Amino acid sequence: MASHSRKRSTKAGLPPGTLVHIGTKKGGASRITLLDYDANGVRESEVTAAGLSEKIKLARGIKWVNLHGLGDINSIEQIGACFNLHPLVLEDIFNTEQRAKLEDYGDYLYVVLKTFGYETAGAEQRIYSEQISLVLGKNFVLSFLETDGIQLHSVRDRLRSGKGQIAKSGADFLMYSLIDAIVDSYFVILERLDEKTEALETELIARPQPSTLQSIHRLKREGVFLRRALWPLREVISSLQRGDSPLFSRNTLLYLRDVYDHTIHIIESIESLRDLTAGMLDIYISSVSFRTSTVMKVLTVITTIFMPLTLITGIFGMNFKYLPGLEWDLGFFVVLGAMTVISAGMLLLFRWKKWL
């Protein structure tokens, strides 16, 4: 999938609230869906930005407006106008290089979260992130996704089936459900990293190769990438579950505490991954050093065994006319036998000393 990345410097000098996409563009044109539900059921439809305002007026229950793709600035501007969103919120929606954050605008809350996945880059699997922006109002929730937001499909399926508490609760419980689905998706990435870590540890113990070091560095980069993206998440969920905003009911705050516990577990797992990666680098260096020292020990033993043999052959190789035993018929075999005995004796000595 072709992508074009814009950096923050492209906004230098522009006034606040200017809508310029920052980050890597994903997906195609924008698509808006409206899901309206109450005790009587769920009504779902795909709408245009121009017709959204009229659809909202006709909606009778909790409204969930979902926008796939950030390619159409006009669509986001019209959604912002329909729900009276601050221009800085719209600006932040287009800036997909943000950290997780929470902003309280009084009548509504704006939350930025990250989702993660793996994509094929050449011969390796590379981790990537997408941004999801959520807005919670009194009776509505807005979600702005870079792509199709597969992490939120489970929430939509629960609403369609009418099962569970979500269909009988307010917009705050829908907001909680979306956040919970996103946080739960992090465990899939953590399990993938755990599998990589176990495979690398096995390879380190068996026979580390230069490619093993490259894999360790890739794993370390992924851990740093996740840590930077998820570390602010703890403060976001903590602020929500403290109940500072009247938009969340007491019942929903209890569920948010559970999400906060999951967040702590995720961050602790990432910290453990960082420690394991650092330990694997030490193990790799130790393994390579041990292999080198083992090879050097074997070569040293071979050299030591051949030293007396070289001495004997050097003596009998001297160019003197008269040497003891030079004319002896069995001289060669005796010297050869002596060299064999010396070699065997040295090997037994090394074994006894546990040098081999």
Order of alpha helices (4+ residues) and beta strands (2+ residues): beta-beta-beta-beta-alpha-beta-alpha-alpha-beta-beta-beta-beta-alpha-alpha-alpha-alpha-alpha-alpha
